[in-house]
Amino acid sequence: MKHVVIVGGGFAGLNCALKLAFHPNIRITLIDKNNYQQFQPLLYQVATAGLAPTNAAFAFRNVFRRYPNVDIKMGEVVSVDLKTRAAEVADGQKYQGDFLVLAAGSQVNFFGTPGADKHAFPLYSLHDAEVLRSRILAVLESADRDPSLIAKGALNFVIVGGGPTGTEMAGALGDMIQLALKDLYKDLDVSKAKVFLVDRDHKVLSAFSSKSQKYAARMLEQRGVQLKLGTSAKEVTSGHLVLSDGTTIPTHTVIWAGGLKASSLSSDLGVPLAHGGRLDVQPDLGVKDFPGVYALGDFANVTGADAKPLPQLASVAEQAGKHCAKNIKTVVDGGAGKPFHYLDKGIMAMIGRNSAVAELGKHRHELQGPIAFAAWLGVHAALLTTLRAKIDTVVEWGWDYLGKSTADSVLDRASQANVDWKEEEERSDSEVH
């Protein structure tokens, strides 16, 4: 029986394992630092209390409970030997396979922005989303208790990055402020809450058509989002954000959606890396000069038919994972792997309630408004890993749509998210003097 070691249980690693699980002559060891898969497209809804964390995370052991040839190991892989196809986790345990699949995912890229690593809130993991949700709730509770904090930026929320993650987060915050907070915080003047979206580009959603970009900008502005385009974050502090044009925005919630790079594991492989620290792969997704080693998802630099790198999308990772599994099965059966061809189904982004953009198919058929909103919901419900998750999430969406309520407004990470306002005041006074 051949052994496949998969590092990372994101869209790529999970789909590779699921596809291989049906092969009777293969056993799989799936290693991840978490014991769950996190559904990244829905993290912004967790952060804005639109969905509960359980709607965006699925335990690996539940997913694979019917597959005796799949073994789940929770641990952070800290080193990999490409020659021996072995992965070592932090406690020193090693896992060696006949095949090694590197799908270790990505990490936030702050691009060297001073203070961003200490004071900004990234949104690329379930933990990130839960901490950010608690920060949003913490500043709301503080401002409700002491309205004078509003002048210190307590209700200013700044999102850095105008791609799909940043745009979706901005729209969701705008809806949250306009639709939900008035009923939840009856003594708080929520009209003073402000949402800013910052991007160095002069438009949001740069990968979309001009028509989609204009629609998205208009829908964001209708939700009270102030667009700060053509500028970038110069410095992030505990109490304000400085932009490259010299503008200073008082805020205690800077949300970082400014970009990704491959996980830190890639820097220790001893091979040349592509843009963003990603690993170049051959057409069959294998790593050159290392037979039996494959790289997938955000960890890999996969090129399309035009020889340009494919985007870091869930659909790319999912298809690559399934294709990698097919190639491994083919090799096990004595054949040769085939080149990966991505089937481009299009791109979409949610702007908010009843508002979304979608560009479907190879020829990018454009949709905007409620029909794109429904399409976004349908596609992402279908992508969810388990049937229970699909049902629970659709019910939450329906409840939110009809009742204009939030799913989870529990401030459960206060120690990580609260602001020490007294310390902030003392720091501000010292800066003035």
C-alpha positions as CSV (number, residue, x, y, z in Angstrom):
1,M,0.0,0.0,0.0
2,K,1.4,3.4,-1.0
3,H,1.5,6.2,1.5
4,V,0.6,9.8,0.7
5,V,1.6,12.5,3.2
6,I,-0.4,15.8,2.7
7,V,0.7,18.9,4.5
8,G,-2.2,21.3,4.9
9,G,-5.9,20.8,5.0
10,G,-7.2,23.8,3.1
11,F,-9.2,23.5,-0.1
12,A,-6.3,21.9,-2.0
13,G,-5.1,19.4,0.6
14,L,-8.6,18.5,1.7
15,N,-9.9,17.8,-1.8
16,C,-6.8,15.8,-2.6
17,A,-7.3,13.7,0.4
18,L,-11.0,13.2,-0.3
19,K,-10.3,12.1,-3.8
20,L,-7.5,9.7,-2.7
21,A,-9.6,8.2,0.1
22,F,-11.6,6.1,-2.4
23,H,-8.4,4.3,-3.6
24,P,-8.0,1.0,-1.7
25,N,-4.3,0.7,-2.3
26,I,-3.4,4.2,-0.8
27,R,-3.2,5.4,2.8
28,I,-3.2,9.1,3.5
29,T,-1.8,11.1,6.4
30,L,-3.2,14.6,6.5
31,I,-1.2,17.0,8.7
32,D,-2.5,20.4,9.8
33,K,-1.8,22.7,12.7
34,N,-5.6,22.8,13.3
35,N,-8.0,19.9,13.6
36,Y,-10.4,21.6,11.2
37,Q,-10.7,23.0,7.8
38,Q,-11.4,26.7,7.7
39,F,-13.7,28.0,4.9
40,Q,-11.9,31.2,4.1
41,P,-14.6,32.8,1.8
42,L,-16.9,33.1,4.8
43,L,-14.5,34.4,7.4
44,Y,-15.6,38.0,6.9
45,Q,-19.1,37.0,7.8
46,V,-17.8,35.4,11.0
47,A,-15.9,38.7,11.7
48,T,-19.0,40.7,11.3
49,A,-21.2,38.3,13.4
50,G,-23.2,37.3,10.3
51,L,-22.3,33.7,10.8
52,A,-21.1,31.6,13.8
53,P,-17.6,30.2,13.7
54,T,-19.0,26.7,13.3
55,N,-20.4,27.7,10.0
56,A,-16.9,28.3,8.6
57,A,-14.9,25.4,10.2
58,F,-15.3,21.6,9.8
59,A,-13.5,19.0,11.9
60,F,-11.2,16.8,9.7
61,R,-12.1,13.7,11.8
62,N,-15.8,14.1,11.1
63,V,-15.1,14.6,7.4
64,F,-13.0,11.5,7.1
65,R,-14.7,9.3,9.7
66,R,-15.8,6.8,7.1
67,Y,-12.4,6.4,5.5
68,P,-10.2,4.0,7.5
69,N,-7.2,4.7,5.2
70,V,-7.1,8.4,6.1
71,D,-5.1,9.3,9.2
72,I,-5.4,12.9,10.7
73,K,-2.4,14.3,12.6
74,M,-2.7,17.7,14.3
75,G,0.6,19.5,14.3
76,E,2.5,22.3,12.6
77,V,5.0,21.1,10.0
78,V,8.2,23.0,10.6
79,S,10.5,21.3,8.0
80,V,10.3,19.2,4.9
81,D,12.9,17.0,3.1
82,L,12.0,17.0,-0.5
83,K,14.4,14.2,-1.4
84,T,13.0,11.7,1.1
85,R,9.4,13.1,0.9
86,A,9.3,13.5,4.7
87,A,7.6,16.2,6.9
88,E,8.6,17.0,10.5
89,V,6.2,18.6,12.9
90,A,7.1,20.9,15.8
91,D,7.3,18.1,18.4
92,G,9.9,16.2,16.3
93,Q,7.6,13.5,14.8
94,K,8.3,12.7,11.2
95,Y,6.0,11.4,8.5
96,Q,7.5,10.0,5.3
97,G,5.6,8.9,2.3
98,D,5.9,7.5,-1.2
99,F,4.3,10.8,-2.2
100,L,4.4,14.2,-0.5
101,V,1.8,16.9,-1.2
102,L,2.6,20.4,0.0
103,A,-0.6,22.4,0.5
104,A,0.6,24.4,3.5
105,G,-1.4,27.5,2.5
106,S,-0.5,31.1,3.0
107,Q,0.1,33.8,5.6
108,V,-0.6,37.5,5.8
109,N,1.8,39.8,3.9
110,F,2.2,43.2,5.6
111,F,4.7,44.3,3.0
112,G,6.9,45.8,5.7
113,T,4.3,48.4,6.7
114,P,5.5,49.7,10.1
115,G,3.3,48.6,13.0
116,A,0.9,46.5,10.9
117,D,2.1,43.2,12.3
118,K,1.4,44.5,15.9
119,H,-1.7,46.6,15.5
120,A,-3.6,45.5,12.4
121,F,-6.1,42.7,12.4
122,P,-5.6,40.2,9.5
123,L,-8.5,38.2,8.1
124,Y,-7.1,35.0,6.8
125,S,-7.9,32.3,9.4
126,L,-10.8,31.4,11.7
127,H,-8.8,32.6,14.7
128,D,-8.3,36.0,12.9
129,A,-12.0,36.3,12.3
130,E,-12.9,35.5,15.9
131,V,-10.4,38.0,17.3
132,L,-11.6,40.7,14.8
133,R,-15.2,40.1,15.7
134,S,-14.4,40.5,19.3
135,R,-12.5,43.7,18.6
136,I,-15.4,45.1,16.7
137,L,-17.8,44.2,19.5
138,A,-15.3,45.5,22.2
139,V,-15.1,49.0,20.7
140,L,-18.9,49.1,20.3
141,E,-19.4,48.2,23.9
142,S,-16.8,50.8,25.0
143,A,-18.4,53.5,23.0
144,D,-21.8,52.6,24.3
145,R,-20.5,52.9,27.8
146,D,-18.5,56.0,27.2
147,P,-19.6,58.1,24.1
148,S,-16.5,60.4,24.5
149,L,-14.4,57.5,23.0
150,I,-16.1,58.1,19.6
151,A,-14.0,61.2,19.2
152,K,-10.9,59.1,19.7
153,G,-11.8,56.8,16.8
154,A,-13.6,54.1,18.6
155,L,-16.2,53.8,15.8
156,N,-13.7,54.2,12.9
157,F,-13.1,51.0,11.1
158,V,-10.4,50.9,8.4
159,I,-9.9,48.1,5.9
160,V,-6.6,48.0,4.0
161,G,-7.0,46.2,0.7
162,G,-9.6,46.7,-2.0
163,G,-9.7,43.1,-3.3
164,P,-12.5,40.7,-2.7
165,T,-11.7,40.1,1.0
166,G,-11.5,43.9,1.7
167,T,-14.5,44.8,-0.4
168,E,-16.7,42.1,1.2
169,M,-15.6,43.0,4.7
170,A,-16.3,46.7,4.0
171,G,-19.8,45.9,2.6
172,A,-20.6,43.6,5.5
173,L,-19.5,46.2,8.1
174,G,-21.6,48.8,6.3
175,D,-24.7,46.6,6.5
176,M,-23.9,45.7,10.1
177,I,-23.9,49.4,11.1
178,Q,-26.9,50.4,9.1
179,L,-29.2,47.3,9.7
180,A,-28.3,45.7,13.0
181,L,-26.5,48.0,15.4
182,K,-29.5,50.4,16.0
183,D,-31.5,47.6,17.6
184,L,-28.6,46.1,19.5
185,Y,-27.1,49.4,20.9
186,K,-30.0,51.6,21.7
187,D,-28.0,54.3,23.5
188,L,-25.2,54.4,21.0
189,D,-25.2,57.0,18.1
190,V,-24.3,54.5,15.4
191,S,-24.6,57.3,12.8
192,K,-21.1,58.3,13.9
193,A,-19.6,55.0,12.9
194,K,-17.4,55.2,9.9
195,V,-15.9,52.6,7.6
196,F,-12.9,53.4,5.4
197,L,-11.6,51.2,2.5
198,V,-8.0,51.9,1.6
199,D,-6.2,50.7,-1.5
200,R,-3.2,51.9,-3.5
201,D,-5.1,51.2,-6.7
202,H,-7.6,53.8,-8.0
203,K,-10.4,51.2,-8.1
204,V,-11.7,48.4,-6.0
205,L,-11.8,44.7,-7.2
206,S,-9.0,45.2,-9.7
207,A,-9.4,41.7,-11.2
208,F,-13.0,42.6,-12.2
209,S,-14.4,44.5,-15.2
210,S,-14.8,48.3,-15.1
211,K,-18.6,47.9,-14.9
212,S,-18.3,45.6,-11.9
213,Q,-15.8,47.9,-10.2
214,K,-18.1,50.9,-10.6
215,Y,-21.1,49.0,-9.3
216,A,-19.1,47.8,-6.3
217,A,-17.9,51.3,-5.5
218,R,-21.4,52.7,-5.7
219,M,-22.8,50.0,-3.5
220,L,-20.1,50.5,-0.9
221,E,-20.7,54.2,-0.8
222,Q,-24.5,53.6,-0.3
223,R,-23.5,51.7,2.8
224,G,-21.5,54.7,4.1
225,V,-18.1,53.3,3.2
226,Q,-15.6,56.0,2.5
227,L,-13.2,55.0,-0.3
228,K,-9.6,56.1,0.1
229,L,-8.2,54.9,-3.3
230,G,-4.9,55.8,-4.8
231,T,-3.2,55.7,-1.4
232,S,-1.8,53.1,0.9
233,A,-1.1,52.4,4.6
234,K,2.1,54.0,5.6
235,E,2.1,53.2,9.3
236,V,-0.3,51.5,11.7
237,T,-0.3,52.4,15.4
238,S,-2.5,51.4,18.3
239,G,-4.6,54.5,17.9
240,H,-4.4,55.6,14.3
241,L,-3.5,54.8,10.7
242,V,-1.2,57.0,8.6
243,L,-1.8,57.0,4.9
244,S,0.8,57.6,2.2
245,D,-0.9,60.9,1.3
246,G,-0.3,62.2,4.8
247,T,-3.8,61.7,6.1
248,T,-4.2,60.3,9.6
249,I,-7.3,58.4,10.6
250,P,-7.9,57.9,14.4
251,T,-8.9,54.2,14.7
252,H,-8.5,51.2,16.9
253,T,-9.6,48.7,14.3
254,V,-7.4,48.4,11.2
255,I,-8.4,45.3,9.2
256,W,-5.6,44.0,7.0
257,A,-6.8,42.5,3.7
258,G,-3.8,43.7,1.8
259,G,-2.3,40.5,0.5
260,L,-0.9,37.0,1.1
261,K,2.3,35.1,0.7
262,A,3.1,31.4,1.0
263,S,3.4,30.0,4.5
264,S,6.8,30.3,6.2
265,L,7.5,26.6,5.4
266,S,8.4,27.5,1.8
267,S,11.5,29.5,2.9
268,D,13.1,26.4,4.3
269,L,12.8,24.1,1.3
270,G,16.1,25.0,-0.2
271,V,14.7,25.6,-3.7
272,P,14.1,28.8,-5.7
273,L,10.8,30.5,-5.0
274,A,8.4,32.4,-7.2
275,H,6.4,35.6,-6.4
276,G,5.0,35.7,-2.9
277,G,7.3,32.9,-1.7
278,R,5.4,30.3,-3.7
279,L,6.8,27.1,-5.1
280,D,7.0,26.7,-8.9
281,V,5.5,23.6,-10.1
282,Q,5.5,21.6,-13.4
283,P,2.4,21.2,-15.5
284,D,1.4,18.1,-13.6
285,L,1.7,20.0,-10.3
286,G,4.9,18.2,-9.4
287,V,8.0,19.9,-8.1
288,K,10.9,19.7,-10.5
289,D,13.7,17.3,-9.7
290,F,11.8,15.8,-6.8
291,P,9.7,12.8,-8.1
292,G,6.6,12.2,-6.0
293,V,6.5,15.7,-4.6
294,Y,3.6,18.0,-5.5
295,A,2.7,21.6,-4.5
296,L,-0.8,23.0,-4.5
297,G,-3.1,25.9,-3.6
298,D,-1.7,29.2,-2.1
299,F,1.7,27.4,-1.5
300,A,2.3,26.9,-5.3
301,N,2.8,29.0,-8.3
302,V,0.5,27.3,-10.9
303,T,0.3,28.7,-14.4
304,G,-2.7,28.7,-16.6
305,A,-3.0,28.3,-20.4
306,D,-1.7,31.8,-21.0
307,A,1.5,30.9,-19.0
308,K,0.4,33.5,-16.3
309,P,0.1,32.5,-12.6
310,L,-3.4,31.4,-11.6
311,P,-5.0,33.5,-8.9
312,Q,-5.1,32.3,-5.3
313,L,-8.8,31.3,-5.4
314,A,-10.6,28.5,-3.7
315,S,-11.7,27.1,-7.0
316,V,-8.1,26.9,-8.3
317,A,-7.1,25.1,-5.1
318,E,-10.0,22.7,-5.2
319,Q,-9.5,21.7,-8.8
320,A,-5.7,21.4,-8.3
321,G,-6.3,19.1,-5.2
322,K,-8.5,16.8,-7.2
323,H,-6.2,16.7,-10.2
324,C,-3.2,16.0,-8.0
325,A,-5.1,13.0,-6.5
326,K,-5.8,11.7,-10.0
327,N,-2.2,12.0,-11.0
328,I,-1.0,10.1,-7.8
329,K,-3.5,7.3,-8.5
330,T,-2.4,7.1,-12.1
331,V,1.3,6.9,-11.0
332,V,0.4,4.2,-8.4
333,D,-1.3,2.2,-11.1
334,G,1.7,2.5,-13.3
335,G,0.9,5.4,-15.5
336,A,2.1,9.0,-15.9
337,G,0.5,12.1,-14.5
338,K,-1.2,14.6,-16.8
339,P,-1.0,18.4,-17.0
340,F,-3.4,20.4,-14.9
341,H,-5.9,22.5,-16.8
342,Y,-7.9,24.9,-14.7
343,L,-11.6,25.2,-15.7
344,D,-12.3,28.9,-15.1
345,K,-15.8,29.2,-13.8
346,G,-15.5,32.9,-13.2
347,I,-15.1,35.3,-10.2
348,M,-17.5,36.9,-7.8
349,A,-17.6,39.1,-4.8
350,M,-20.3,40.0,-2.3
351,I,-20.8,43.7,-1.6
352,G,-23.6,43.4,0.9
353,R,-27.3,42.6,1.3
354,N,-28.8,42.1,-2.1
355,S,-25.6,43.4,-3.7
356,A,-22.8,41.4,-5.4
357,V,-20.9,41.1,-8.6
358,A,-20.3,38.0,-10.6
359,E,-18.4,37.4,-13.9
360,L,-19.2,33.9,-14.9
361,G,-17.4,31.5,-17.3
362,K,-14.5,31.9,-19.6
363,H,-16.1,34.8,-21.3
364,R,-17.0,36.5,-18.1
365,H,-20.8,36.9,-18.4
366,E,-21.5,39.8,-16.0
367,L,-24.1,39.9,-13.3
368,Q,-24.8,42.6,-10.6
369,G,-27.3,43.1,-7.9
370,P,-29.8,40.6,-6.4
371,I,-29.2,37.9,-9.0
372,A,-25.4,38.0,-8.4
373,F,-26.1,38.0,-4.7
374,A,-28.2,34.8,-5.0
375,A,-25.5,33.3,-7.2
376,W,-22.8,34.0,-4.6
377,L,-24.9,32.4,-1.9
378,G,-25.6,29.3,-4.1
379,V,-22.0,28.8,-5.2
380,H,-20.5,29.2,-1.7
381,A,-23.2,27.0,-0.1
382,A,-22.3,24.3,-2.6
383,L,-18.6,24.6,-1.8
384,L,-19.1,23.9,1.9
385,T,-17.6,20.6,3.0
386,T,-20.5,18.8,4.8
387,L,-24.3,18.6,4.2
388,R,-24.9,19.8,7.8
389,A,-22.8,22.9,7.1
390,K,-24.7,23.6,3.9
391,I,-28.0,23.4,5.8
392,D,-26.9,25.3,8.8
393,T,-25.4,28.1,6.8
394,V,-28.3,28.5,4.5
395,V,-30.6,28.7,7.6
396,E,-28.3,31.4,9.1
397,W,-28.4,33.4,5.9
398,G,-32.2,33.2,5.7
399,W,-32.5,34.2,9.3
400,D,-30.2,37.1,8.8
401,Y,-31.9,38.2,5.5
402,L,-35.4,38.1,7.0
403,G,-34.7,39.3,10.5
404,K,-31.8,41.6,9.9
405,S,-30.1,40.1,12.9
406,T,-26.6,38.9,13.7
407,A,-25.8,35.2,14.4
408,D,-23.1,35.6,17.1
409,S,-22.6,38.8,18.9
410,V,-20.7,37.2,21.8
411,L,-17.5,39.0,22.8
412,D,-15.6,35.7,23.7
413,R,-12.0,36.9,23.2
414,A,-12.0,40.0,25.4
415,S,-8.4,39.5,26.5
416,Q,-7.2,39.6,22.9
417,A,-9.5,42.3,21.6
418,N,-10.2,44.9,24.3
419,V,-8.7,48.3,24.2
420,D,-6.9,49.7,27.2
421,W,-8.4,53.2,26.8
422,K,-6.5,54.6,29.8
423,E,-3.2,53.4,28.4
424,E,-4.2,54.9,25.0
425,E,-5.0,58.3,26.6
426,E,-1.6,58.3,28.4
427,R,0.2,57.4,25.2
428,S,-1.6,60.2,23.3
429,D,-0.7,62.7,26.0
430,S,3.0,61.8,25.9
431,E,3.0,62.1,22.1
432,V,1.5,65.6,22.4
433,H,4.1,66.7,25.0
